[in-house]
């Protein structure tokens, strides 16, 4: 189903419902943009985008209070005749009886919050942008390692969950294991979350299901994380050539966004958690402007130049 339900937004933002007789689950929001209907509440409906959430702040509320009862009734009937997802009153303002009557008659949900208008709008737009973002589900695990979102991928049984568990034991935070829901927030940001059903659970072959939050505490888990680096685990094969210097970055594409990707061959004795930690820190260093591979290359070139001079 397209969009996000008004009920979900109302729950996440702790909104009051002034229209209890309207089922909020039946109303859906399709746009992340919001609108403050100052012009519409003065009778101007040209270019009115009725698919946006409508926000009533101090200016709109004060303007309505100056109008006569007949003027308000006419404006309410016109404004609420559009197929608006919902109307939200900020700063603790409450709709009058005529507004609620028109809203119930037209089936428009009316909600309220105590929060200031500007701050609430920013929070709402951010939430809607995330909820309405393109989404894909992939097989893998996502961990916050030193602030870097590390997505571990690979074939089933390769050791993803074991590496994830070891990273959690080393003090890093689990976002999800086995299934990752990835949303494209913009052209530079991918956010990963866990399906609610499997949140904080890890499956270990031979052991079964464990709850990371229960075993290691709330500091060991996280609800969402940007995806900064991908580690692809694969069986080590002698005939394959593996990158040993990292002078050129490899990328994988997720929802049209390119993410730095490292292919990590698995052999007995390799400590995956330590390698993943090192990869995360190295990636962070590169973002801060330091590249160890390039530094080594410069030193080697300088040494060659020095030997030639001698």
Secondary structure, DSSP 4 states (H G I P E B T S, - for coil): --SEEHHHHHHHTT-EES-TTS-GGG-EE--S-EE--TTGGGT--TT--TTSEEEE-HHHHHHHHTS-HHHHHHHHHHHTTS--SEEEE-TT----HHHHHHHHHHT-EEEE-SS-HHHHHHHHHHHHHHHTSEEEEEESEEEEETTEEEEEEESTTSSHHHHHHHHHHTT-EEEESSEEEEEEEETTEEEEE--GGGTTEEEETTTEEEEHHHHH-GGGB-SEEE--EEEEEEE--TTS---SS--S--EEEETTEEEEEEEEEE-TT--HHHHHHHHHHHHHHHHTT--HHHHHHHHHHHHHHHHHH-
